[in-house]
């Protein structure tokens, strides 16, 4: 989905969704720069908010959380 059509309230979510096809190193560098826990939390909150209005973006948020968890397992 084109970024301009996503119903995201948080600009960080739009940035992370734009990186969903990026190489792992580039994606994780961005996640670590913002804080891993913060990224997970923001993506989760946005997925919950979007679940009824933009299911594709909500699923993309969950996919990114799973990718973060695979690359940097929760403590």
PDB file with SEQRES, HELIX, SHEET and CRYST1 records, atoms N, CA, C and O in Angstrom:
SEQRES   1 A   75  UNK UNK UNK UNK UNK UNK UNK UNK UNK UNK UNK UNK UNK          
SEQRES   2 A   75  UNK UNK UNK UNK UNK UNK UNK UNK UNK UNK UNK UNK UNK          
SEQRES   3 A   75  UNK UNK UNK UNK UNK UNK UNK UNK UNK UNK UNK UNK UNK          
SEQRES   4 A   75  UNK UNK UNK UNK UNK UNK UNK UNK UNK UNK UNK UNK UNK          
SEQRES   5 A   75  UNK UNK UNK UNK UNK UNK UNK UNK UNK UNK UNK UNK UNK          
SEQRES   6 A   75  UNK UNK UNK UNK UNK UNK UNK UNK UNK UNK                      
HELIX    1 AA1 UNK A    3  UNK A    5  5                                   3    
HELIX    2 AA2 UNK A   11  UNK A   18  1                                   8    
HELIX    3 AA3 UNK A   24  UNK A   34  1                                  11    
HELIX    4 AA4 UNK A   36  UNK A   50  1                                  15    
HELIX    5 AA5 UNK A   55  UNK A   71  1                                  17    
CRYST1    1.000    1.000    1.000  90.00  90.00  90.00 P 1           1          
ATOM      1  N   UNK A   1       0.848  -1.182   0.000  1.00  0.00           N  
ATOM      2  CA  UNK A   1       0.000   0.000   0.000  1.00  0.00           C  
ATOM      3  C   UNK A   1       0.885   1.234   0.000  1.00  0.00           C  
ATOM      4  O   UNK A   1       1.903   1.280   0.690  1.00  0.00           O  
ATOM      5  N   UNK A   2       0.507   2.194  -0.748  1.00  0.00           N  
ATOM      6  CA  UNK A   2       1.234   3.456  -0.844  1.00  0.00           C  
ATOM      7  C   UNK A   2       1.168   4.179   0.492  1.00  0.00           C  
ATOM      8  O   UNK A   2       0.103   4.272   1.101  1.00  0.00           O  
ATOM      9  N   UNK A   3       2.309   4.691   0.947  1.00  0.00           N  
ATOM     10  CA  UNK A   3       2.371   5.387   2.233  1.00  0.00           C  
ATOM     11  C   UNK A   3       1.342   6.499   2.357  1.00  0.00           C  
ATOM     12  O   UNK A   3       0.808   6.728   3.442  1.00  0.00           O  
ATOM     13  N   UNK A   4       1.062   7.184   1.276  1.00  0.00           N  
ATOM     14  CA  UNK A   4       0.142   8.303   1.340  1.00  0.00           C  
ATOM     15  C   UNK A   4      -1.278   7.864   1.664  1.00  0.00           C  
ATOM     16  O   UNK A   4      -2.100   8.691   2.059  1.00  0.00           O  
ATOM     17  N   UNK A   5      -1.581   6.587   1.504  1.00  0.00           N  
ATOM     18  CA  UNK A   5      -2.918   6.084   1.782  1.00  0.00           C  
ATOM     19  C   UNK A   5      -3.023   5.418   3.145  1.00  0.00           C  
ATOM     20  O   UNK A   5      -4.128   5.075   3.565  1.00  0.00           O  
ATOM     21  N   UNK A   6      -1.934   5.225   3.836  1.00  0.00           N  
ATOM     22  CA  UNK A   6      -1.978   4.586   5.147  1.00  0.00           C  
ATOM     23  C   UNK A   6      -2.585   5.534   6.168  1.00  0.00           C  
ATOM     24  O   UNK A   6      -2.318   6.735   6.161  1.00  0.00           O  
ATOM     25  N   UNK A   7      -3.394   4.978   7.032  1.00  0.00           N  
ATOM     26  CA  UNK A   7      -4.072   5.753   8.061  1.00  0.00           C  
ATOM     27  C   UNK A   7      -3.273   5.682   9.368  1.00  0.00           C  
ATOM     28  O   UNK A   7      -3.830   5.347  10.413  1.00  0.00           O  
ATOM     29  N   UNK A   8      -1.994   5.989   9.316  1.00  0.00           N  
ATOM     30  CA  UNK A   8      -1.171   5.918  10.511  1.00  0.00           C  
ATOM     31  C   UNK A   8      -1.156   7.262  11.212  1.00  0.00           C  
ATOM     32  O   UNK A   8      -1.037   8.311  10.580  1.00  0.00           O  
ATOM     33  N   UNK A   9      -1.281   7.211  12.543  1.00  0.00           N  
ATOM     34  CA  UNK A   9      -1.251   8.434  13.333  1.00  0.00           C  
ATOM     35  C   UNK A   9       0.174   8.811  13.716  1.00  0.00           C  
ATOM     36  O   UNK A   9       0.463   9.980  13.973  1.00  0.00           O  
ATOM     37  N   UNK A  10       1.041   7.849  13.752  1.00  0.00           N  
ATOM     38  CA  UNK A  10       2.395   8.079  14.242  1.00  0.00           C  
ATOM     39  C   UNK A  10       3.376   8.065  13.078  1.00  0.00           C  
ATOM     40  O   UNK A  10       3.426   7.081  12.340  1.00  0.00           O  
ATOM     41  N   UNK A  11       4.160   9.128  12.890  1.00  0.00           N  
ATOM     42  CA  UNK A  11       5.097   9.168  11.766  1.00  0.00           C  
ATOM     43  C   UNK A  11       6.139   8.048  11.819  1.00  0.00           C  
ATOM     44  O   UNK A  11       6.638   7.622  10.777  1.00  0.00           O  
ATOM     45  N   UNK A  12       6.470   7.570  13.015  1.00  0.00           N  
ATOM     46  CA  UNK A  12       7.442   6.474  13.148  1.00  0.00           C  
ATOM     47  C   UNK A  12       6.898   5.219  12.476  1.00  0.00           C  
ATOM     48  O   UNK A  12       7.653   4.471  11.854  1.00  0.00           O  
ATOM     49  N   UNK A  13       5.604   4.986  12.595  1.00  0.00           N  
ATOM     50  CA  UNK A  13       5.000   3.813  11.973  1.00  0.00           C  
ATOM     51  C   UNK A  13       5.145   3.903  10.460  1.00  0.00           C  
ATOM     52  O   UNK A  13       5.499   2.917   9.813  1.00  0.00           O  
ATOM     53  N   UNK A  14       4.881   5.046   9.904  1.00  0.00           N  
ATOM     54  CA  UNK A  14       5.032   5.234   8.457  1.00  0.00           C  
ATOM     55  C   UNK A  14       6.478   4.971   8.030  1.00  0.00           C  
ATOM     56  O   UNK A  14       6.718   4.357   6.991  1.00  0.00           O  
ATOM     57  N   UNK A  15       7.440   5.437   8.833  1.00  0.00           N  
ATOM     58  CA  UNK A  15       8.853   5.198   8.528  1.00  0.00           C  
ATOM     59  C   UNK A  15       9.177   3.708   8.564  1.00  0.00           C  
ATOM     60  O   UNK A  15       9.845   3.192   7.668  1.00  0.00           O  
ATOM     61  N   UNK A  16       8.701   3.017   9.602  1.00  0.00           N  
ATOM     62  CA  UNK A  16       8.974   1.587   9.731  1.00  0.00           C  
ATOM     63  C   UNK A  16       8.291   0.799   8.617  1.00  0.00           C  
ATOM     64  O   UNK A  16       8.887  -0.122   8.057  1.00  0.00           O  
ATOM     65  N   UNK A  17       7.061   1.148   8.294  1.00  0.00           N  
ATOM     66  CA  UNK A  17       6.372   0.456   7.205  1.00  0.00           C  
ATOM     67  C   UNK A  17       7.084   0.680   5.875  1.00  0.00           C  
ATOM     68  O   UNK A  17       7.097  -0.205   5.019  1.00  0.00           O  
ATOM     69  N   UNK A  18       7.669   1.844   5.704  1.00  0.00           N  
ATOM     70  CA  UNK A  18       8.422   2.120   4.478  1.00  0.00           C  
ATOM     71  C   UNK A  18       9.675   1.249   4.384  1.00  0.00           C  
ATOM     72  O   UNK A  18      10.188   1.006   3.291  1.00  0.00           O  
ATOM     73  N   UNK A  19      10.166   0.781   5.537  1.00  0.00           N  
ATOM     74  CA  UNK A  19      11.368  -0.055   5.580  1.00  0.00           C  
ATOM     75  C   UNK A  19      11.055  -1.547   5.616  1.00  0.00           C  
ATOM     76  O   UNK A  19      11.960  -2.357   5.818  1.00  0.00           O  
ATOM     77  N   UNK A  20       9.799  -1.923   5.427  1.00  0.00           N  
ATOM     78  CA  UNK A  20       9.431  -3.334   5.594  1.00  0.00           C  
ATOM     79  C   UNK A  20      10.148  -4.253   4.616  1.00  0.00           C  
ATOM     80  O   UNK A  20      10.319  -5.436   4.911  1.00  0.00           O  
ATOM     81  N   UNK A  21      10.571  -3.752   3.470  1.00  0.00           N  
ATOM     82  CA  UNK A  21      11.298  -4.577   2.498  1.00  0.00           C  
ATOM     83  C   UNK A  21      12.805  -4.320   2.511  1.00  0.00           C  
ATOM     84  O   UNK A  21      13.536  -4.851   1.675  1.00  0.00           O  
ATOM     85  N   UNK A  22      13.262  -3.511   3.455  1.00  0.00           N  
ATOM     86  CA  UNK A  22      14.691  -3.182   3.548  1.00  0.00           C  
ATOM     87  C   UNK A  22      15.482  -4.390   4.065  1.00  0.00           C  
ATOM     88  O   UNK A  22      14.926  -5.305   4.672  1.00  0.00           O  
ATOM     89  N   UNK A  23      16.753  -4.367   3.814  1.00  0.00           N  
ATOM     90  CA  UNK A  23      17.632  -5.400   4.359  1.00  0.00           C  
ATOM     91  C   UNK A  23      17.573  -5.363   5.884  1.00  0.00           C  
ATOM     92  O   UNK A  23      17.326  -4.312   6.477  1.00  0.00           O  
ATOM     93  N   UNK A  24      17.798  -6.508   6.510  1.00  0.00           N  
ATOM     94  CA  UNK A  24      17.708  -6.611   7.962  1.00  0.00           C  
ATOM     95  C   UNK A  24      18.583  -5.594   8.680  1.00  0.00           C  
ATOM     96  O   UNK A  24      18.141  -4.962   9.640  1.00  0.00           O  
ATOM     97  N   UNK A  25      19.823  -5.431   8.220  1.00  0.00           N  
ATOM     98  CA  UNK A  25      20.743  -4.492   8.881  1.00  0.00           C  
ATOM     99  C   UNK A  25      20.191  -3.068   8.881  1.00  0.00           C  
ATOM    100  O   UNK A  25      20.227  -2.379   9.901  1.00  0.00           O  
ATOM    101  N   UNK A  26      19.688  -2.642   7.744  1.00  0.00           N  
ATOM    102  CA  UNK A  26      19.144  -1.288   7.633  1.00  0.00           C  
ATOM    103  C   UNK A  26      17.906  -1.137   8.527  1.00  0.00           C  
ATOM    104  O   UNK A  26      17.752  -0.135   9.225  1.00  0.00           O  
ATOM    105  N   UNK A  27      17.044  -2.128   8.495  1.00  0.00           N  
ATOM    106  CA  UNK A  27      15.824  -2.101   9.305  1.00  0.00           C  
ATOM    107  C   UNK A  27      16.163  -2.060  10.796  1.00  0.00           C  
ATOM    108  O   UNK A  27      15.628  -1.230  11.531  1.00  0.00           O  
ATOM    109  N   UNK A  28      17.044  -2.947  11.241  1.00  0.00           N  
ATOM    110  CA  UNK A  28      17.394  -3.020  12.664  1.00  0.00           C  
ATOM    111  C   UNK A  28      18.138  -1.769  13.113  1.00  0.00           C  
ATOM    112  O   UNK A  28      17.934  -1.314  14.239  1.00  0.00           O  
ATOM    113  N   UNK A  29      18.987  -1.205  12.277  1.00  0.00           N  
ATOM    114  CA  UNK A  29      19.657   0.056  12.633  1.00  0.00           C  
ATOM    115  C   UNK A  29      18.622   1.134  12.948  1.00  0.00           C  
ATOM    116  O   UNK A  29      18.765   1.881  13.916  1.00  0.00           O  
ATOM    117  N   UNK A  30      17.600   1.202  12.137  1.00  0.00           N  
ATOM    118  CA  UNK A  30      16.541   2.197  12.345  1.00  0.00           C  
ATOM    119  C   UNK A  30      15.775   1.902  13.641  1.00  0.00           C  
ATOM    120  O   UNK A  30      15.489   2.808  14.423  1.00  0.00           O  
ATOM    121  N   UNK A  31      15.452   0.632  13.852  1.00  0.00           N  
ATOM    122  CA  UNK A  31      14.722   0.229  15.066  1.00  0.00           C  
ATOM    123  C   UNK A  31      15.554   0.536  16.312  1.00  0.00           C  
ATOM    124  O   UNK A  31      15.034   1.072  17.291  1.00  0.00           O  
ATOM    125  N   UNK A  32      16.833   0.200  16.275  1.00  0.00           N  
ATOM    126  CA  UNK A  32      17.692   0.449  17.433  1.00  0.00           C  
ATOM    127  C   UNK A  32      17.871   1.937  17.694  1.00  0.00           C  
ATOM    128  O   UNK A  32      17.997   2.353  18.845  1.00  0.00           O  
ATOM    129  N   UNK A  33      17.885   2.741  16.638  1.00  0.00           N  
ATOM    130  CA  UNK A  33      18.029   4.187  16.812  1.00  0.00           C  
ATOM    131  C   UNK A  33      16.831   4.768  17.564  1.00  0.00           C  
ATOM    132  O   UNK A  33      16.983   5.717  18.334  1.00  0.00           O  
ATOM    133  N   UNK A  34      15.653   4.209  17.347  1.00  0.00           N  
ATOM    134  CA  UNK A  34      14.462   4.719  18.042  1.00  0.00           C  
ATOM    135  C   UNK A  34      14.205   4.011  19.356  1.00  0.00           C  
ATOM    136  O   UNK A  34      13.459   4.506  20.201  1.00  0.00           O  
ATOM    137  N   UNK A  35      14.817   2.861  19.526  1.00  0.00           N  
ATOM    138  CA  UNK A  35      14.601   2.057  20.725  1.00  0.00           C  
ATOM    139  C   UNK A  35      13.742   0.855  20.376  1.00  0.00           C  
ATOM    140  O   UNK A  35      12.634   1.002  19.860  1.00  0.00           O  
ATOM    141  N   UNK A  36      14.252  -0.322  20.656  1.00  0.00           N  
ATOM    142  CA  UNK A  36      13.569  -1.555  20.273  1.00  0.00           C  
ATOM    143  C   UNK A  36      12.214  -1.672  20.968  1.00  0.00           C  
ATOM    144  O   UNK A  36      11.208  -1.964  20.320  1.00  0.00           O  
ATOM    145  N   UNK A  37      12.181  -1.449  22.265  1.00  0.00           N  
ATOM    146  CA  UNK A  37      10.909  -1.552  23.004  1.00  0.00           C  
ATOM    147  C   UNK A  37       9.904  -0.519  22.519  1.00  0.00           C  
ATOM    148  O   UNK A  37       8.715  -0.811  22.391  1.00  0.00           O  
ATOM    149  N   UNK A  38      10.382   0.683  22.252  1.00  0.00           N  
ATOM    150  CA  UNK A  38       9.494   1.732  21.751  1.00  0.00           C  
ATOM    151  C   UNK A  38       8.924   1.349  20.387  1.00  0.00           C  
ATOM    152  O   UNK A  38       7.734   1.538  20.136  1.00  0.00           O  
ATOM    153  N   UNK A  39       9.760   0.816  19.517  1.00  0.00           N  
ATOM    154  CA  UNK A  39       9.292   0.418  18.183  1.00  0.00           C  
ATOM    155  C   UNK A  39       8.221  -0.662  18.294  1.00  0.00           C  
ATOM    156  O   UNK A  39       7.180  -0.586  17.640  1.00  0.00           O  
ATOM    157  N   UNK A  40       8.488  -1.680  19.136  1.00  0.00           N  
ATOM    158  CA  UNK A  40       7.485  -2.740  19.323  1.00  0.00           C  
ATOM    159  C   UNK A  40       6.170  -2.161  19.835  1.00  0.00           C  
ATOM    160  O   UNK A  40       5.098  -2.487  19.327  1.00  0.00           O  
ATOM    161  N   UNK A  41       6.262  -1.310  20.832  1.00  0.00           N  
ATOM    162  CA  UNK A  41       5.071  -0.743  21.453  1.00  0.00           C  
ATOM    163  C   UNK A  41       4.273   0.126  20.482  1.00  0.00           C  
ATOM    164  O   UNK A  41       3.049   0.018  20.405  1.00  0.00           O  
ATOM    165  N   UNK A  42       4.964   0.974  19.753  1.00  0.00           N  
ATOM    166  CA  UNK A  42       4.300   1.856  18.793  1.00  0.00           C  
ATOM    167  C   UNK A  42       3.625   1.036  17.695  1.00  0.00           C  
ATOM    168  O   UNK A  42       2.483   1.308  17.326  1.00  0.00           O  
ATOM    169  N   UNK A  43       4.331   0.036  17.177  1.00  0.00           N  
ATOM    170  CA  UNK A  43       3.748  -0.807  16.129  1.00  0.00           C  
ATOM    171  C   UNK A  43       2.535  -1.583  16.641  1.00  0.00           C  
ATOM    172  O   UNK A  43       1.531  -1.707  15.940  1.00  0.00           O  
ATOM    173  N   UNK A  44       2.631  -2.102  17.858  1.00  0.00           N  
ATOM    174  CA  UNK A  44       1.508  -2.841  18.436  1.00  0.00           C  
ATOM    175  C   UNK A  44       0.288  -1.925  18.605  1.00  0.00           C  
ATOM    176  O   UNK A  44      -0.823  -2.279  18.212  1.00  0.00           O  
ATOM    177  N   UNK A  45       0.509  -0.759  19.188  1.00  0.00           N  
ATOM    178  CA  UNK A  45      -0.598   0.183  19.392  1.00  0.00           C  
ATOM    179  C   UNK A  45      -1.249   0.565  18.061  1.00  0.00           C  
ATOM    180  O   UNK A  45      -2.472   0.672  17.965  1.00  0.00           O  
ATOM    181  N   UNK A  46      -0.423   0.767  17.047  1.00  0.00           N  
ATOM    182  CA  UNK A  46      -0.950   1.143  15.740  1.00  0.00           C  
ATOM    183  C   UNK A  46      -1.711  -0.018  15.101  1.00  0.00           C  
ATOM    184  O   UNK A  46      -2.741   0.197  14.464  1.00  0.00           O  
ATOM    185  N   UNK A  47      -1.216  -1.238  15.264  1.00  0.00           N  
ATOM    186  CA  UNK A  47      -1.926  -2.410  14.732  1.00  0.00           C  
ATOM    187  C   UNK A  47      -3.304  -2.539  15.367  1.00  0.00           C  
ATOM    188  O   UNK A  47      -4.281  -2.830  14.677  1.00  0.00           O  
ATOM    189  N   UNK A  48      -3.387  -2.328  16.667  1.00  0.00           N  
ATOM    190  CA  UNK A  48      -4.672  -2.393  17.362  1.00  0.00           C  
ATOM    191  C   UNK A  48      -5.603  -1.299  16.832  1.00  0.00           C  
ATOM    192  O   UNK A  48      -6.781  -1.551  16.576  1.00  0.00           O  
ATOM    193  N   UNK A  49      -5.078  -0.097  16.670  1.00  0.00           N  
ATOM    194  CA  UNK A  49      -5.890   1.025  16.211  1.00  0.00           C  
ATOM    195  C   UNK A  49      -6.406   0.801  14.777  1.00  0.00           C  
ATOM    196  O   UNK A  49      -7.533   1.173  14.450  1.00  0.00           O  
ATOM    197  N   UNK A  50      -5.572   0.192  13.938  1.00  0.00           N  
ATOM    198  CA  UNK A  50      -5.916   0.027  12.527  1.00  0.00           C  
ATOM    199  C   UNK A  50      -6.696  -1.248  12.212  1.00  0.00           C  
ATOM    200  O   UNK A  50      -7.148  -1.425  11.080  1.00  0.00           O  
ATOM    201  N   UNK A  51      -6.858  -2.122  13.174  1.00  0.00           N  
ATOM    202  CA  UNK A  51      -7.405  -3.451  12.882  1.00  0.00           C  
ATOM    203  C   UNK A  51      -8.765  -3.437  12.192  1.00  0.00           C  
ATOM    204  O   UNK A  51      -9.090  -4.381  11.471  1.00  0.00           O  
ATOM    205  N   UNK A  52      -9.563  -2.399  12.391  1.00  0.00           N  
ATOM    206  CA  UNK A  52     -10.886  -2.354  11.756  1.00  0.00           C  
ATOM    207  C   UNK A  52     -10.949  -1.415  10.553  1.00  0.00           C  
ATOM    208  O   UNK A  52     -11.866  -1.514   9.737  1.00  0.00           O  
ATOM    209  N   UNK A  53      -9.989  -0.513  10.439  1.00  0.00           N  
ATOM    210  CA  UNK A  53     -10.056   0.477   9.367  1.00  0.00           C  
ATOM    211  C   UNK A  53      -9.071   0.221   8.233  1.00  0.00           C  
ATOM    212  O   UNK A  53      -9.340   0.592   7.091  1.00  0.00           O  
ATOM    213  N   UNK A  54      -7.935  -0.407   8.528  1.00  0.00           N  
ATOM    214  CA  UNK A  54      -6.901  -0.664   7.520  1.00  0.00           C  
ATOM    215  C   UNK A  54      -6.201  -1.965   7.897  1.00  0.00           C  
ATOM    216  O   UNK A  54      -5.100  -1.958   8.447  1.00  0.00           O  
ATOM    217  N   UNK A  55      -6.856  -3.074   7.592  1.00  0.00           N  
ATOM    218  CA  UNK A  55      -6.342  -4.376   8.019  1.00  0.00           C  
ATOM    219  C   UNK A  55      -4.982  -4.708   7.430  1.00  0.00           C  
ATOM    220  O   UNK A  55      -4.170  -5.357   8.089  1.00  0.00           O  
ATOM    221  N   UNK A  56      -4.716  -4.277   6.204  1.00  0.00           N  
ATOM    222  CA  UNK A  56      -3.412  -4.565   5.605  1.00  0.00           C  
ATOM    223  C   UNK A  56      -2.284  -3.872   6.370  1.00  0.00           C  
ATOM    224  O   UNK A  56      -1.261  -4.491   6.663  1.00  0.00           O  
ATOM    225  N   UNK A  57      -2.468  -2.602   6.691  1.00  0.00           N  
ATOM    226  CA  UNK A  57      -1.438  -1.897   7.464  1.00  0.00           C  
ATOM    227  C   UNK A  57      -1.310  -2.480   8.867  1.00  0.00           C  
ATOM    228  O   UNK A  57      -0.207  -2.555   9.408  1.00  0.00           O  
ATOM    229  N   UNK A  58      -2.424  -2.892   9.457  1.00  0.00           N  
ATOM    230  CA  UNK A  58      -2.374  -3.524  10.773  1.00  0.00           C  
ATOM    231  C   UNK A  58      -1.551  -4.812  10.704  1.00  0.00           C  
ATOM    232  O   UNK A  58      -0.724  -5.070  11.580  1.00  0.00           O  
ATOM    233  N   UNK A  59      -1.776  -5.614   9.671  1.00  0.00           N  
ATOM    234  CA  UNK A  59      -1.003  -6.857   9.513  1.00  0.00           C  
ATOM    235  C   UNK A  59       0.467  -6.555   9.237  1.00  0.00           C  
ATOM    236  O   UNK A  59       1.348  -7.277   9.703  1.00  0.00           O  
ATOM    237  N   UNK A  60       0.735  -5.492   8.480  1.00  0.00           N  
ATOM    238  CA  UNK A  60       2.119  -5.093   8.230  1.00  0.00           C  
ATOM    239  C   UNK A  60       2.814  -4.713   9.543  1.00  0.00           C  
ATOM    240  O   UNK A  60       3.987  -5.033   9.735  1.00  0.00           O  
ATOM    241  N   UNK A  61       2.104  -4.041  10.436  1.00  0.00           N  
ATOM    242  CA  UNK A  61       2.668  -3.685  11.742  1.00  0.00           C  
ATOM    243  C   UNK A  61       3.017  -4.948  12.533  1.00  0.00           C  
ATOM    244  O   UNK A  61       4.088  -5.036  13.133  1.00  0.00           O  
ATOM    245  N   UNK A  62       2.108  -5.916  12.528  1.00  0.00           N  
ATOM    246  CA  UNK A  62       2.357  -7.184  13.244  1.00  0.00           C  
ATOM    247  C   UNK A  62       3.539  -7.920  12.622  1.00  0.00           C  
ATOM    248  O   UNK A  62       4.369  -8.485  13.334  1.00  0.00           O  
ATOM    249  N   UNK A  63       3.612  -7.911  11.296  1.00  0.00           N  
ATOM    250  CA  UNK A  63       4.738  -8.545  10.599  1.00  0.00           C  
ATOM    251  C   UNK A  63       6.055  -7.897  11.005  1.00  0.00           C  
ATOM    252  O   UNK A  63       7.051  -8.590  11.213  1.00  0.00           O  
ATOM    253  N   UNK A  64       6.064  -6.567  11.119  1.00  0.00           N  
ATOM    254  CA  UNK A  64       7.287  -5.878  11.542  1.00  0.00           C  
ATOM    255  C   UNK A  64       7.648  -6.207  12.991  1.00  0.00           C  
ATOM    256  O   UNK A  64       8.828  -6.357  13.310  1.00  0.00           O  
ATOM    257  N   UNK A  65       6.662  -6.321  13.862  1.00  0.00           N  
ATOM    258  CA  UNK A  65       6.935  -6.729  15.246  1.00  0.00           C  
ATOM    259  C   UNK A  65       7.571  -8.114  15.243  1.00  0.00           C  
ATOM    260  O   UNK A  65       8.560  -8.339  15.939  1.00  0.00           O  
ATOM    261  N   UNK A  66       7.022  -9.034  14.476  1.00  0.00           N  
ATOM    262  CA  UNK A  66       7.582 -10.383  14.394  1.00  0.00           C  
ATOM    263  C   UNK A  66       9.002 -10.367  13.836  1.00  0.00           C  
ATOM    264  O   UNK A  66       9.856 -11.134  14.280  1.00  0.00           O  
ATOM    265  N   UNK A  67       9.250  -9.496  12.865  1.00  0.00           N  
ATOM    266  CA  UNK A  67      10.600  -9.380  12.304  1.00  0.00           C  
ATOM    267  C   UNK A  67      11.576  -8.850  13.352  1.00  0.00           C  
ATOM    268  O   UNK A  67      12.691  -9.355  13.486  1.00  0.00           O  
ATOM    269  N   UNK A  68      11.148  -7.833  14.091  1.00  0.00           N  
ATOM    270  CA  UNK A  68      12.002  -7.310  15.169  1.00  0.00           C  
ATOM    271  C   UNK A  68      12.283  -8.411  16.193  1.00  0.00           C  
ATOM    272  O   UNK A  68      13.421  -8.581  16.628  1.00  0.00           O  
ATOM    273  N   UNK A  69      11.244  -9.156  16.576  1.00  0.00           N  
ATOM    274  CA  UNK A  69      11.411 -10.215  17.570  1.00  0.00           C  
ATOM    275  C   UNK A  69      12.347 -11.306  17.084  1.00  0.00           C  
ATOM    276  O   UNK A  69      13.102 -11.871  17.875  1.00  0.00           O  
ATOM    277  N   UNK A  70      12.307 -11.613  15.788  1.00  0.00           N  
ATOM    278  CA  UNK A  70      13.206 -12.629  15.238  1.00  0.00           C  
ATOM    279  C   UNK A  70      14.656 -12.158  15.213  1.00  0.00           C  
ATOM    280  O   UNK A  70      15.578 -12.940  15.449  1.00  0.00           O  
ATOM    281  N   UNK A  71      14.848 -10.873  14.923  1.00  0.00           N  
ATOM    282  CA  UNK A  71      16.200 -10.333  14.823  1.00  0.00           C  
ATOM    283  C   UNK A  71      16.779  -9.924  16.167  1.00  0.00           C  
ATOM    284  O   UNK A  71      17.985 -10.027  16.393  1.00  0.00           O  
ATOM    285  N   UNK A  72      15.907  -9.457  17.061  1.00  0.00           N  
ATOM    286  CA  UNK A  72      16.320  -9.034  18.398  1.00  0.00           C  
ATOM    287  C   UNK A  72      15.294  -9.622  19.377  1.00  0.00           C  
ATOM    288  O   UNK A  72      14.306  -8.963  19.703  1.00  0.00           O  
ATOM    289  N   UNK A  73      15.520 -10.847  19.844  1.00  0.00           N  
ATOM    290  CA  UNK A  73      14.542 -11.486  20.722  1.00  0.00           C  
ATOM    291  C   UNK A  73      14.283 -10.635  21.982  1.00  0.00           C  
ATOM    292  O   UNK A  73      15.207 -10.048  22.545  1.00  0.00           O  
ATOM    293  N   UNK A  74      13.006 -10.579  22.410  1.00  0.00           N  
ATOM    294  CA  UNK A  74      12.697  -9.839  23.641  1.00  0.00           C  
ATOM    295  C   UNK A  74      13.460 -10.415  24.824  1.00  0.00           C  
ATOM    296  O   UNK A  74      13.686 -11.622  24.914  1.00  0.00           O  
ATOM    297  N   UNK A  75      13.848  -9.531  25.721  1.00  0.00           N  
ATOM    298  CA  UNK A  75      14.599  -9.963  26.910  1.00  0.00           C  
ATOM    299  C   UNK A  75      13.735 -10.756  27.862  1.00  0.00           C  
ATOM    300  O   UNK A  75      14.211 -11.194  28.910  1.00  0.00           O  
TER     301      UNK A  75                                                      
END                                                                             
